[in-house]
Amino acid sequence: MRSSPQRLPALLLGTALIAGVLGIGTIASAADTDNSPPPAVAADAHSGHVMAASTQASGDDADGDGYIPAIPQVTGVTPSTATPPPAYHHEFQAGCSVTHTAPDDPIVYPGQFGKSHDHTFMGNTSTDAASTTGSLYGGNTTCKAPADASAYWMPSLYKGDQKILPVGPQVIYYKAGVTDYRSVRPFPKGLRFVVGNPMQTAAEFRAHKGFVEGWECGDSFFNTDIPASCPSRPDVQLNLRMQAPSCWNGLYLDTPDHKSHMAYPVVKPGTNDNMCPASHPVALPMIEFKMAWPVNGDMSQVRLASGRGYSFHYDFFNAWEERTLKALVDHCVVDGLQCDTRGFDLYRPERGAVLNADHRLP
């Protein structure tokens, strides 16, 4: 039987939801930058944050309380403290290209077209403000594996008023975030979450548990803001990597703040091992965005639709076909391999691939 937290009135819930996701009350200032000179951010419709609270529930949220229960819920799981056989890698890639852009967000602003800052969408070609698990599942996709109809999106990047889109398949890793990679299981159908916060300060962005290397281009690394300049060479692009939480509470596919049902791994006491916390005991794949934008040279006018570079965040809405996702997770993550988009480890060719040349299960 479902045990739902106390419900809030719809309007209050909507206001609380946006306050949590957008970090209302947190002001980014010039003092929050790193050593890189900041890019100019125009005070126009693309600068973000001037958005009303969500007042509608997702089509997947039957009672409109912001909690979407998993069916079935996963209970009785104890976070693994085991030490697995050594394996340096335990991952596979999802290569997904940009599909479209739109000021929509089906997680934060479900059913409310045009209410968000502009987003760049990858994967499922139909993603819009009204997207639900049912509308995404089995849909067309720009991911290499046709079974991956998931929706991935992030704030659009601009140079002045020109929108800059990543070219070709982008690297989205599915990897183990816990030391015992054998305990990782596939995402439940319909799971969704937001990574990061568009209202975070530069210091908060750098301290975020998903921060990997920050903004980088050429020989400039670990920037919390977009560098003011990058080498003007054909081989130089603007890059960013950011990891998602990978521990699930097993109860909800979404929560009102779109984050509480997920958590980052914690360090096992007395060790350097990572494990899921008791509150979120189910180990899922850790998604890592590794994005590349074709822009270099003078970067002073480069910005995100959500604001400064440290406002970067992204969203994930799972719509994988279950058999294919399980096969990739089991072969690549649980078995400790470094797989490409077909589930093939170049360094362990004898282990074979999961998908055929068409990126489908044989």
C-alpha positions as CSV (number, residue, x, y, z in Angstrom):
1,M,0.0,0.0,0.0
2,R,1.3,3.4,-0.9
3,S,2.4,5.7,1.9
4,S,2.3,9.2,0.4
5,P,3.7,12.2,2.3
6,Q,1.1,14.8,3.4
7,R,-0.2,16.6,0.4
8,L,0.0,20.3,-0.2
9,P,-2.6,22.5,-2.0
10,A,-1.8,22.6,-5.7
11,L,-0.8,26.3,-5.8
12,L,1.4,26.0,-2.7
13,L,2.9,22.8,-4.1
14,G,3.7,24.5,-7.4
15,T,5.4,27.4,-5.6
16,A,7.4,25.0,-3.4
17,L,8.4,22.9,-6.4
18,I,9.9,25.9,-8.3
19,A,11.6,27.2,-5.2
20,G,13.3,23.9,-4.7
21,V,14.3,23.3,-8.3
22,L,15.2,26.8,-9.2
23,G,16.7,27.7,-5.9
24,I,14.7,30.8,-5.3
25,G,16.3,33.0,-2.8
26,T,19.9,32.2,-4.0
27,I,21.4,35.1,-5.8
28,A,24.4,34.7,-8.1
29,S,26.9,37.6,-7.8
30,A,30.1,38.6,-9.5
31,A,32.0,37.5,-6.4
32,D,31.0,33.9,-7.2
33,T,33.1,33.5,-10.3
34,D,36.5,31.8,-10.7
35,N,39.5,33.3,-12.4
36,S,38.0,33.3,-15.8
37,P,36.5,36.6,-16.9
38,P,32.8,36.1,-17.1
39,P,30.9,36.1,-20.4
40,A,28.4,38.8,-21.0
41,V,24.8,37.8,-20.2
42,A,22.2,39.8,-22.0
43,A,19.2,40.9,-20.1
44,D,16.7,39.5,-22.5
45,A,14.3,36.6,-22.8
46,H,17.1,34.1,-22.9
47,S,18.7,35.0,-19.6
48,G,16.4,32.7,-17.7
49,H,14.9,32.6,-14.2
50,V,11.9,34.9,-14.9
51,M,9.4,32.1,-14.7
52,A,6.2,31.5,-12.9
53,A,5.6,28.5,-10.7
54,S,4.2,25.3,-12.1
55,T,0.5,24.9,-11.4
56,Q,-0.1,21.7,-13.4
57,A,0.8,18.1,-12.7
58,S,2.3,15.6,-15.0
59,G,0.0,13.3,-17.0
60,D,1.7,10.5,-15.1
61,D,0.7,12.0,-11.7
62,A,-2.8,10.6,-11.2
63,D,-3.6,12.5,-8.0
64,G,-1.6,15.6,-8.7
65,D,0.4,15.6,-5.5
66,G,3.8,15.6,-7.2
67,Y,4.7,12.1,-6.1
68,I,4.6,9.4,-8.9
69,P,4.9,6.0,-7.2
70,A,6.9,3.2,-8.8
71,I,4.9,0.2,-9.7
72,P,6.0,-2.0,-8.1
73,Q,7.9,-0.1,-5.4
74,V,11.3,-1.6,-4.6
75,T,11.7,-2.3,-0.8
76,G,13.8,-4.4,1.4
77,V,17.1,-3.4,-0.3
78,T,20.3,-3.0,1.7
79,P,23.0,-0.9,0.2
80,S,25.9,-3.1,-0.8
81,T,29.1,-2.8,1.2
82,A,30.8,-5.6,-0.7
83,T,34.2,-5.2,-2.4
84,P,33.9,-6.6,-6.0
85,P,36.6,-8.0,-8.2
86,P,38.9,-5.3,-9.5
87,A,37.5,-3.6,-12.7
88,Y,38.6,-0.2,-13.7
89,H,35.6,0.4,-15.9
90,H,32.0,-0.5,-15.7
91,E,30.1,1.5,-18.2
92,F,28.5,1.8,-21.6
93,Q,27.6,4.8,-23.8
94,A,24.4,6.2,-25.2
95,G,25.2,8.3,-28.3
96,C,22.3,10.7,-28.7
97,S,22.1,13.6,-31.1
98,V,20.1,16.9,-30.8
99,T,16.5,16.6,-31.9
100,H,15.1,20.1,-31.4
101,T,15.0,23.1,-29.1
102,A,12.0,24.5,-27.3
103,P,11.1,26.6,-24.1
104,D,9.5,23.4,-22.6
105,D,10.3,21.2,-19.7
106,P,8.0,18.2,-19.1
107,I,9.4,17.5,-15.7
108,V,9.4,21.0,-14.1
109,Y,6.6,22.5,-16.2
110,P,4.4,19.6,-17.3
111,G,1.7,20.5,-19.8
112,Q,2.8,24.2,-19.9
113,F,4.2,25.0,-23.3
114,G,6.7,27.8,-23.6
115,K,7.0,28.4,-19.8
116,S,10.6,27.3,-19.4
117,H,13.8,28.9,-20.6
118,D,15.0,27.3,-23.9
119,H,16.2,23.7,-23.8
120,T,18.2,21.6,-26.2
121,F,16.6,18.1,-26.4
122,M,18.4,14.9,-27.4
123,G,17.1,11.4,-27.8
124,N,13.3,11.1,-28.1
125,T,12.1,13.3,-31.1
126,S,8.7,14.0,-29.6
127,T,9.7,15.5,-26.2
128,D,7.7,18.5,-25.3
129,A,5.9,20.0,-22.3
130,A,3.2,17.3,-22.5
131,S,5.5,14.3,-22.6
132,T,4.7,11.3,-20.3
133,T,6.1,7.8,-20.0
134,G,3.5,6.6,-22.4
135,S,4.1,9.2,-25.0
136,L,7.9,8.7,-24.9
137,Y,8.1,4.9,-24.6
138,G,8.6,3.2,-28.0
139,G,9.0,6.5,-29.8
140,N,11.5,7.7,-32.4
141,T,14.9,8.6,-31.2
142,T,18.2,10.0,-32.3
143,C,20.1,7.8,-29.9
144,K,22.1,5.1,-31.7
145,A,20.1,2.3,-30.0
146,P,16.5,2.5,-31.2
147,A,15.5,1.0,-27.9
148,D,16.5,4.2,-26.1
149,A,13.5,6.4,-26.4
150,S,14.5,8.4,-23.3
151,A,14.5,12.2,-23.3
152,Y,17.6,14.1,-22.3
153,W,17.7,17.9,-22.2
154,M,19.7,20.9,-21.0
155,P,19.6,24.7,-21.3
156,S,20.4,25.9,-24.8
157,L,23.7,27.7,-25.4
158,Y,23.9,31.0,-27.2
159,K,26.6,33.2,-28.7
160,G,25.0,36.5,-28.7
161,D,21.6,35.8,-30.2
162,Q,22.8,32.8,-32.2
163,K,21.9,29.4,-30.7
164,I,24.8,26.9,-30.8
165,L,23.9,23.3,-31.0
166,P,26.1,20.2,-30.3
167,V,26.8,18.4,-33.6
168,G,26.5,14.7,-33.9
169,P,26.0,12.0,-31.2
170,Q,26.8,13.3,-27.8
171,V,28.4,11.0,-25.2
172,I,26.1,10.1,-22.4
173,Y,27.7,7.5,-20.1
174,Y,25.8,4.9,-18.1
175,K,28.3,3.8,-15.4
176,A,28.5,2.5,-11.8
177,G,28.5,5.2,-9.2
178,V,29.1,2.8,-6.4
179,T,32.1,0.6,-5.7
180,D,30.2,-2.6,-5.9
181,Y,29.3,-2.3,-9.6
182,R,27.7,-5.7,-9.4
183,S,24.8,-4.2,-7.4
184,V,23.7,-1.8,-10.1
185,R,20.3,-2.5,-11.7
186,P,18.5,-0.9,-14.6
187,F,16.4,2.3,-14.3
188,P,12.7,1.7,-13.6
189,K,10.5,2.7,-16.5
190,G,9.4,6.3,-16.2
191,L,12.0,7.5,-13.8
192,R,12.9,11.2,-14.2
193,F,15.0,13.7,-12.4
194,V,16.8,17.0,-12.6
195,V,20.6,17.3,-12.1
196,G,21.9,20.6,-10.8
197,N,20.1,23.9,-10.3
198,P,19.8,26.8,-12.7
199,M,19.9,29.3,-9.8
200,Q,23.1,27.8,-8.3
201,T,26.1,30.1,-7.6
202,A,29.5,29.5,-9.1
203,A,30.6,28.1,-5.7
204,E,27.6,25.9,-5.5
205,F,28.2,24.6,-9.0
206,R,31.8,23.7,-8.2
207,A,30.8,22.0,-4.9
208,H,28.0,20.1,-6.6
209,K,28.5,16.3,-6.2
210,G,28.0,15.9,-9.9
211,F,30.8,18.4,-10.9
212,V,33.5,16.6,-12.9
213,E,35.8,19.0,-14.7
214,G,33.7,22.1,-15.2
215,W,33.8,24.1,-18.5
216,E,36.8,23.4,-20.6
217,C,38.3,24.3,-24.0
218,G,41.8,23.9,-25.3
219,D,44.1,23.9,-22.3
220,S,41.6,25.6,-20.0
221,F,40.1,23.2,-17.4
222,F,38.0,23.2,-14.2
223,N,36.2,26.5,-15.0
224,T,33.0,27.1,-13.1
225,D,32.0,29.7,-15.7
226,I,32.4,29.7,-19.5
227,P,35.9,30.8,-20.4
228,A,36.1,34.3,-21.9
229,S,38.2,32.9,-24.8
230,C,39.2,29.6,-26.3
231,P,41.8,28.8,-28.9
232,S,40.5,29.5,-32.4
233,R,41.3,26.1,-33.9
234,P,39.0,23.6,-35.8
235,D,39.7,21.0,-33.2
236,V,38.6,23.1,-30.2
237,Q,35.1,22.9,-28.8
238,L,33.5,24.0,-25.5
239,N,33.1,21.0,-23.3
240,L,31.4,20.1,-20.1
241,R,30.9,16.9,-18.0
242,M,28.4,16.5,-15.2
243,Q,27.3,13.4,-13.3
244,A,23.8,12.5,-12.0
245,P,22.8,11.0,-8.7
246,S,22.6,7.2,-9.0
247,C,21.0,6.0,-5.8
248,W,17.2,5.7,-5.7
249,N,14.8,5.4,-2.8
250,G,12.9,2.7,-4.7
251,L,9.5,4.4,-4.0
252,Y,8.9,7.2,-6.5
253,L,9.6,7.9,-10.2
254,D,9.4,11.6,-9.4
255,T,8.9,13.8,-6.4
256,P,7.7,17.5,-6.1
257,D,11.3,18.9,-6.3
258,H,12.3,16.3,-8.9
259,K,15.4,15.4,-6.8
260,S,14.4,13.9,-3.4
261,H,13.9,10.4,-4.8
262,M,17.5,10.3,-5.9
263,A,20.8,10.7,-4.0
264,Y,24.5,10.6,-4.7
265,P,26.6,7.7,-3.3
266,V,28.3,8.3,0.1
267,V,31.7,7.0,1.3
268,K,31.6,3.8,3.3
269,P,33.0,4.7,6.8
270,G,36.7,3.9,7.1
271,T,37.2,3.3,3.4
272,N,37.4,5.0,0.1
273,D,34.5,2.9,-1.2
274,N,31.3,4.5,-2.5
275,M,27.9,3.0,-1.5
276,C,24.3,4.1,-1.6
277,P,22.9,5.7,1.6
278,A,20.3,3.8,3.6
279,S,17.6,6.3,2.6
280,H,18.3,5.6,-1.1
281,P,19.5,2.0,-1.2
282,V,18.9,1.0,-4.8
283,A,22.0,1.4,-7.0
284,L,21.1,2.5,-10.5
285,P,23.4,3.6,-13.4
286,M,25.1,6.9,-12.9
287,I,24.4,9.1,-16.0
288,E,27.2,11.4,-17.0
289,F,26.7,14.1,-19.7
290,K,29.8,14.8,-21.8
291,M,28.7,17.6,-24.0
292,A,30.6,19.4,-26.8
293,W,29.5,22.7,-28.4
294,P,31.2,23.9,-31.7
295,V,32.2,27.3,-30.5
296,N,35.6,28.8,-29.8
297,G,37.6,32.1,-30.1
298,D,36.0,35.1,-28.4
299,M,33.6,33.6,-25.8
300,S,32.6,36.8,-24.1
301,Q,29.1,36.6,-25.6
302,V,28.6,32.9,-24.9
303,R,25.9,32.1,-22.3
304,L,23.2,29.6,-21.4
305,A,19.5,30.1,-21.8
306,S,19.4,29.7,-18.0
307,G,22.1,32.4,-17.4
308,R,25.8,32.2,-16.6
309,G,27.8,29.0,-17.2
310,Y,27.4,27.9,-13.6
311,S,23.6,27.7,-14.1
312,F,24.2,24.5,-16.1
313,H,21.8,21.6,-15.3
314,Y,20.1,18.8,-17.1
315,D,17.1,16.5,-17.1
316,F,16.6,12.8,-17.7
317,F,13.4,11.0,-18.4
318,N,13.8,7.2,-18.8
319,A,11.9,5.5,-21.7
320,W,14.3,2.6,-22.5
321,E,12.9,-0.6,-23.7
322,E,13.4,-2.8,-20.6
323,R,15.1,-5.9,-22.1
324,T,17.7,-3.8,-24.0
325,L,18.6,-1.6,-21.0
326,K,18.9,-4.7,-18.7
327,A,21.2,-6.5,-21.3
328,L,23.5,-3.5,-21.5
329,V,23.6,-2.9,-17.7
330,D,24.3,-6.5,-17.0
331,H,26.9,-7.0,-19.7
332,C,28.8,-3.7,-19.3
333,V,28.2,-2.3,-15.8
334,V,27.6,-5.4,-13.7
335,D,30.3,-7.4,-15.6
336,G,32.9,-4.6,-15.3
337,L,33.5,-3.7,-18.9
338,Q,34.2,-0.5,-20.9
339,C,31.5,-0.6,-23.6
340,D,30.7,1.5,-26.5
341,T,27.1,2.2,-27.7
342,R,26.8,-1.5,-28.8
343,G,27.9,-2.9,-25.6
344,F,31.3,-3.9,-27.0
345,D,34.6,-3.5,-25.0
346,L,37.4,-2.9,-27.4
347,Y,39.9,-4.2,-24.9
348,R,37.9,-7.3,-24.1
349,P,36.7,-8.3,-27.6
350,E,36.3,-11.9,-26.5
351,R,33.3,-10.8,-24.3
352,G,31.3,-9.9,-27.4
353,A,28.7,-7.2,-27.9
354,V,25.2,-6.8,-26.7
355,L,23.7,-5.2,-29.7
356,N,24.1,-6.0,-33.4
357,A,25.4,-3.6,-36.1
358,D,22.0,-1.9,-36.1
359,H,22.2,-1.3,-32.4
360,R,19.4,-3.8,-31.7
361,L,19.2,-6.9,-29.6
362,P,19.9,-9.9,-31.8
